[in-house]
Amino acid sequence: MLSNLRQKFLRNIAVIAHVDHGKTTLVNSILTQRGNYTKSMDSLDLEQERGITILSKVTGIPYKDYLINFVDTPGHADFGGQVERVMSIVDGCLLVVCATEGPMPQTRYVLSKAIAAGLKPIVVMNKLDRPTAKPGEVESRIFDLFCSLNVSEHQLSYPLLYASGRSGWVDRELKGPRENCDPLLETIINEVDPPKEKETGPFRMLITMTETNPHFGKYMIGKVNQGEVKLGDDIHLIGSQGVKETGKITKIQKTLGSERIDVNKGIAGDIILVSGVNGQVNDTVSHVENTEKLNAIPIDEPTMTLRIRANDSPYNSQEGTKNTIGAIKKRLYEEAENDLALVVREGNNCVEVSGRGELHLGILVENLRREDFEMTIEPPIILTKILEDGTVVEPIEEVVIESPQEFALPLTEAFLNRLATFIDQKDISATHSRVIFHIPTRAMMGFKPKLLSITKGNMTIESHVKTYSPYKGALRRRQQGVVVATHKGNCTEYGINHLEEKGQAFITPGQKVYEGMIIGETTVEDEIVLNPNKEKRLTNVRSAMRDENIKLSPVKTFTVEEAFAYINEDELVEITPKSIRLRKKILDQESRKRARKSNA
């Protein structure tokens, strides 16, 4: 089929949704029914651990005489750069909405990107197997969402399907036979137009993604914009400054399920992988007869910057093998080649990396530590803008919280204390309400644990950058004080028990600490110092037995993004493949005192 593929039998469609509304599960069910090619589109370890899509992925599904290219996209706004790239290579979109939650803030975000790209949407109401499903109400909310966007009449006449990705069925009617996902494939063929790329003329393609293969070098992934490409064709790479490199096509591949299939040619409108030159995202790969560069994909600006330095703690190079600033810089520049939402710059003995938010940058750093890197990270910097009239504006997030109604008032008080603006409150059931706030991005840093405490963990929270507003004034990053270690060594139960008398511990018995390392949290605003390695002096059998009966409370642990959101301006996060440690910038206690006096 692939060797005789014609453009009129191609369909390219993006699958978009809010986080955890089931789009990846739905695509996996289709794959299973069409030949059991793969168990999951989410192939990265972090995607499977966190249950989210991080990287966009393309897979082709043969159906009758057609080849449908599904492009799975992230649902979190922090990975919006992936969504924006995908919109340039598809001809339609599949909007998946949970039949219980309905449209959420990031549903609006991903749909707005598709609408702006002029795509015709197909709506799938998913998770109808849940007893909490509210199809009638959710259908009305979906229509209201479309009406609130700048949609054309063609886009507003969207088909609506009903589905359960987990159970493996899609139907055109709410009470359909619920047999398989074929009605979805039929709808895609009938509703999504085939590609309209020019089939004649010299080959050219805009690179939208890249991959590195140990045997064939770099793969460049994109949609053929014009003509066709064959093995051995002479090509060149066109960047913003003109021709960058020349070469020959050494490999052309297609993805079917999780399998890569070698093909002899790629046709206009198809999504393919090619190798032969060392291209980057937004470069143009073309036949040597063509010298015109294709238009680059516009990307939203980053909102947050991390400064990453080499690890200089007393335990540096003990847990990782890549610790030099040169190695870190090289790896970050490589990542920025494929992730257009990342901006990397050299700083003063550091590398500055800017991205879309906590999760975006946290996933990046987590990937680095899994690749055996060590580093230290400074507190995040929220990126502001200066308007022509000199006004400083900062990113404002729209935060939507659903929780039991009894928590609506304390949640509102907590938000108003952090420079937020109350927008709306609505009862969504007899027991739960939805509250919406607009709040500066910097005020959300490290705020979620407080909200979880208020609601006793019984809430869902979603946010995305809504707009920019004038700077709203100073705000303390953290209300709590910290407990700082005074000695290097291994912690003891006795030392941690003494720490718990002052607050919440971050460390466990036997854990290695050093002077200046943050080992706990206290309600006292100022810093407290303590030696967690202290042994209890034993004088008789009774005291020894009493020491064995020490009962320690569970310790507070941090993910990468939680750690850098927690620290203050005079603190750092030490990241290694095995540990996440919080520390003071100045480790020596007396030096810190002198620095505080000097700053005062």
N, C-alpha and C positions, 0 to 999 in steps of 0.2 A: 504493500500500500504506500509506504513512504517514498519508494522510488518513483512512483507515478502520481504523486500528490499534486492536485491542482488547487489554485487559489480559491475557487468557488466552494470547495469542500472543507475549507479551513474556518475555524471559529476560535477567536482569542478572547478570553473572559477573565476578569479579575474577581477574586472572591474577597469581599470586604465585610467587616463587622466590628462591633464593639468587642472588647476583651471577653473571652469565655462565653460567647454566644453560639459556639459550636461549628464555626465554618471549617476548621481543619478536620473535625470528626466527620462532617458531612462529605468532604472530599475523600477522606479515607474510605468511607463506605462505598462511594462510587468506584474507587480504585479496586476494592475487594471484589465487587460484583462484576467488574469488567476484566477480571483475570488475575486477581490477587497479586498485583505487582509489588505492593508495599504495605506495611502495617501502619505507617505514620508518615505524613509529610513533614512533621517536626522532627528533624533528624539530629539537631544539635543536642548535646547533653543538657545545656541550660534550658532549652525549650521544653524538653521532657520533664525536667525537674520542676520548673515553675509553671508549666501548663500554659505557656504563651508562645505565640509566633514572633520570632525576632528578625529572621531574614526572609525575604520574599523567595519563593521557589516556583519553578515552572515544571509542570508535568503534562504530557500529552495523553489523551484517552481516546483510542479509536472507538467509533460507534457507527455501525452500518458503513456507509461510504465516507464518513466524515472523520476528521481529526480535530478534537476539541482541546486546545491548550488552556489548562487551568493555571492561573497564577495566584498562589496563596499569599496573602499580605498580612503584616502585623496589624493588630487591633488597637495597640496602645499608641497614643499621640506622640510619645517620645520617639517612636520609630516611624514618624510620618514621612521622613525622607525616603524610606522604602516604598511607601504608598505612592508618593508623587512620581517616582521613577516608573512604577508599574503602569500608571495611567497613560503613559506615552506609548506603550506597546500592545495595548488591548483595544478591542472594539466594542466591548460591553462589560457590564459588571453584575455580579450576583451579590445583592445585599442580604445578609443573613441577620435576622432579628429574633431574639429569644421571645417565645410566646408568653413568658411570665413577666420578665422585666420590661419588655418593649424597647423602644429606642432610648438610648442612653447618650451622654455627652459625646462620647467618641464615635457613636453611630453617626451623629450629625457631622463630626469632623471628617470621617472617611467618605461619607456620602457627598459632602460639599466638594471634596477633591474630584470625585467622579463626575459630578454635575458640571463643575467648571471645565473639565476635559471634554464635555459634550457626549458622554457615554449614555447609552440607553440601559437603565437598570432593570433587573429582574429581582423581585423581592421574594425571599424564602422565609416564612415564619417557622422557626425551628423549635425543637424541644416540646412538641405537642403531646408527647407521651407523659409529661409531668402532670400530676393532679392539680398543680397550681396554675396551669395554663389559662390565659384569659384572651382567647383569639379575637373576640368581638372588640374588646377595649383596645387591644394592641393594634388591630387593623386600623382603627380610627386614629390612633396616635401616629402610626406610620404615615397616613395620609396628611395629617397636620404637619408632620416633619417636612414632607415634600413641599407642601404649600408655603412653608416658612423660608424655603430656599429659592434661589433664582432659577427655577426650572422652566424648561420649555414645555409646550403642550405635548410634544412627542415624549418627553421624559416623564411627564405626569401620568401618561396612560400606561403605567407599568403592569406587567402580569404579576399576580400574587399566587404563590404556591405554599402548600402546607407540608411540613416535614418533621421527621425525627431522625437526625443524623446517627444517633446511637443505635436506633432500631433498624436503620437502613431503608427508609422509605420516603418518597416524595409524591404528593398528589396534587391535582389541580383543584380538587374539592375538599372541603374540611372533613367530610365523611367518606373519603375515597377508599379504594380497596387496600391501600397500605401494603403493597407487594414489594416494590423495589424503587430504585432511583431513576428509572428510564423516563418518566414524565419530565424530569428536570432536563435531561439531555435533549429530549424532543423540543422542549420550550427554548432551549439555547439555540438549537439549529433554526427554529422558526422565527425567533425574535431578534437574534443578534446578526447583524449584517456580516458578510464575509469581508476580509480586509480589502481596502481600496488602493493599496500601494501599486505603483506603476510597474507592470510586469516586463516592460522593455526598457532598454537603456543600460548604461554601465552600473554594475553592482555598487551599492552603498548601504551602510548600516550604522546607526548610532549605538554605541556601547552603553547599556543600562546596568549591567552587572559584570563582575569578573570573578574568576576562580583560578587558583593555582594548582596545576597538576605536576607531580614530580617527574613524569616522563615526557610530557608534551609542552611544558611551560605554562603560560597563562592562557586560559580560555576566556574569550570575550563573548558575552551573551547579549543578544538584542533581537529586534525585529527587523527583517530585511526591508529597507525603505524603498528599494528600487532594483529591478533586474534580478539576476540569479547569480549564485557563486558556486564554483566547482573546485574540486581538489586540484591543486597545482596552479590555480589562477594567481597572476601577479597582482599584488595589492599594495597600498600604502596607508599610513596612519596620519590623519589630519587632526591637529590640535588647534588651540586658539591662535597660535602663531604660525600656522601653515603646516606643511608636511614635516612629520617628526621622524618617520621611519618607513622603510620599504621591506617587502618580503613576499613570501608565497603562502597560500593556504595549505597547511599541512594536515589539518583534520577538520571535519565537520560532523557535528553530533546533534542528535535529538534526544529528549528525555521522554521515556514512556514509563510511567510509574516511577520507580526508583532506579530504573535501568537506563544507562546511556547507550544509545544505538548509533553506530557509525553509518553515515549516509554519504552519497557521492555529491549531492548538491543541496543548496538551500534556495527556496523560491521567494519571490516578493510576498510580504505579508506573514511569513512564517517566523516563529521564534526559534533561533538556532544558537549553537555554540560553535565558534571557530577559533583556530589557533594559527599562529604564523608570525604575528608581531606582538609587541609588548604594549598593549593599549590600556587606557584608563577610562573610567566612567566619563561619559560626555565627549570622548573622542569619536571621530568618524573613521570607520574602516571602509575602504572603497577600492574599486578597480582603479588601476593607474590612469585610466582615461578621465576619471572624475577628480576635480580639484576643489569642489564645493563642500564646505563643512556644514553638517546638519545643525539645526538650532539646538542649543543645550537645554536641558530640563531645568526649569526654575525650581528653586528649593527655598522653603521658609528659613528664616535666620535662626541661628542658635540662641539660646536664652541663658546658658550657664557655662562657666569656665572652671576647669580644674587645673591647678599647677602641680605637676608631677615631678618629683626629684628622686635622685638615687637614694637608696636606703642607707642612712648613716647612724643607725641605732647600735647599741653595744652588741646586738645579735645579728648584725648584717652579714649576709653571705652564708649563713648557717643553714638556711632552709631552701634557698633558691640558687640557681646558677647564673641568672641573667640580672646583673645588678648595676651595670654602668649606665650613665645617662645617654651614652651613644647608642647602646642596644635598645633602650626604651624609646628614644627618639626615632630610630629606624623603624621599629615596629609600629609606632603610632602613625608615621607618614604612610606606611603601607596600608594601614586600615583606612586612612582618609582617602586613599585612591579609590576605594570602592564604596565608601559611605560618604555621600555628598553632604549629609547633615553634620558631619564632623569638620571642624576647622582646627588645624594644628599649626602652632607657631613656636619658634624658639624664644625662651625667656632668659632671665638671668640665672644661670645654673639650673634651669628647669625647662620642661616642655609644657606649654600651655595648650590644652585641648578643650575646645568648646563644642557643646552639643545641645540637644533638645531638652534635657532635664535629668533628674536624679537617676531614673531607671536607665536611660540611654547611656549615660556615662558610667553608671554602676555596672552594667552588663559588660561594657568595654573593659573596665579594670578587672572584673571577675575573670574574663577570658584571658587577660594577660597573666594573672596569677596562676591560672591553670596551665599556662605555657612556661612556667617556672621562672617568672619574673619576680623581682623584689623591687619595692619602691616606697616612697613616702608621699602623702598627698596633703596639700594645704586645704583650708576651708574653701568651699565653693564660692565663686564670685558670680553674682547675678548680673547679667549684661543689660545695661541701660542704653538709651538713645538720647541724643541731644537734637531737638527740633531747630528749625531755622531761627525761631525767635529766642533761642537759648534755653527753653524749657527742658528739663531732664525728665524723661518718661521711663517707666519700668514695666516689665511684663506682669499682667494681671491674669490669674487663673480663675476659671469658673469651676467651682467645687460642688459636686452633688453628693449628698449623703442620705442614704436610706437607713432608718433605724426605728426602734420602738418609739412611739409618740412621747413617752415619758422623758426621753433624752433630748427632745428638740430644744427646750429652753436652756439647759446647761451647754449644749453644743453652740447655740447662738451666742451665749455669753463668752465662751472660749474664743470664738471667731472674732467677735467685736473687740476683744482685748488684743487681737493681733492685726489690727488695721483693716479688717474685712468689712465689706458692705453686705448687709442682708438683702437678698433678691426676692426669694419666694419660699413659701412653705405650703405643702399640699399633702393631705391624707391620701395614701395610696391603698389602704385597707382599713379594716376595723381597728388594727393594732399598730400599724406602721405609717410613718410619714416620710416625705422627701423634702429636704431643706437645701436651698441653693444659695451660695455665697460667691462674691467676687473678692479675691484676696491677692495681695502681691506674692509673686513666686517665692521671694525670699522668706516670707512669713510661713510658708508651707514647709520649709526646711526643718526636718526633725519634729514636725507637729503631729504626725499621724499616731505615734505612740500615745500622746496625750489624749487624742480623740478615741482611741481604742480603750483607754482607761475609763474615760467618761461613759462610754456605751457598754462597758464590760465585754468588749469584743464583739458585740452584736450589732454590726453595721456593715454596709458596703460603701465604699468611697471611690469616686472617680473624678479626675480633674484634667483640664487641658488649658493651654494658654489661649485666652479669649481676645485680649486686646492689650494696648499699652496705655498707661495713664500717668499723669504727673506724679513724681516721687512723693510717697505718703509719709515720710518722716522716719526717724530712727526707731529701731526695734532690737531688743536683746535677742540674740540667737538662741540662748538657753537660759532657763530660770534656775536650774539646779547647779550646785557646786560639785566639785569632784574630789575624790580621795587619790592622792599621788604617792607612789612608793618611794621610800627613802633609801633602799638598799637593793643590790643585785643579788639574785639567788632564786631558790625554789620556794614557793608558798607552802605554808603549813596550815593544818586545820585550825590550830590555836590562833595563828595570825589572821586568818580569814574570819574566824568567829569574832575577834576583836573588831575587825572591819565592819561586820554586820551590825554591831552596836551603833555604828555611825551612819549606816545607810545601806544601799544596794551594792552587792559585790559583782565585779565583772570577771573574776578569776576563780580558779578551782585549785584544790590541794595538789601540790607537785608541779604546778605550772611555773615556767620561768618568767621572772619579771626583772626590771632594772630600774635604777634611780631615774625618776622623772616620768615613769610610765603611769598612766591613769588606770587605777585598779578598781574604782568604784564611784558611786554617785551618792551625794548627800543633800539634805534639804538646806544645809548651811550654804549661803551664797559664795563664801570665800573658799579657797583651796584648803584642804586638810591633808597633812602628811602622815604617813603611817608605814611601819615596817611589817609587811605581811609574811616575812620569813621567820618571824620570831618563834622560838620554841619555848614551851612552858617548862620551867624548872621543876623536875619531879623529885620529891623528898621521901615519899613512902608509897606503899602499894595502893592505898586508898586514893591518893591524888592521881596516880597513874590510871586507875580504873575510871575515875571521874573524867579524865581527858578523853578516854575512848568513847564516852557517851555524848560527845559534841555532835549536834545535829545542825547541819548547814542548810540554808535556804537555796532554792534554785538560782543560778547566776543569770545575769542579763547578758545575752549575746547579740552580736551585730552582724548584719550583712554588710557588704562593701558600701552600698548607698546609704544605709542607716548610719554607718560609722562616719562618713564624711559630712552627712547632714547634722550630726550631733556635735561636732567639735567647734570650739570657739577660735577666735583669731590667734590666740597664743598657743594653739595646739596643732597636732598633726595626726594622721593615720598612717601606721606602718602596715604595709601589705606584703605578705609573703605567700608562697604556695600552701603553707600549713597554718598560718596565723593571721589574724587581724587584730592589731594592737593600737590602742589610743595612747598618745604620749604628749608631753609638753614640748614645745619647740626648744626651750632651754631646759636641759635635763637637771642641771645642778640647782639645788634649792636656794642657796645663797645668791647665785647669779640671777635667779628669777625675782627674788626680792628686790635686788638692786635695780633690775629692769623696770619693775612696777613703780618704784619710787621715781625713777627717771621719767617714765611716761606720765605719772601724775603731775 
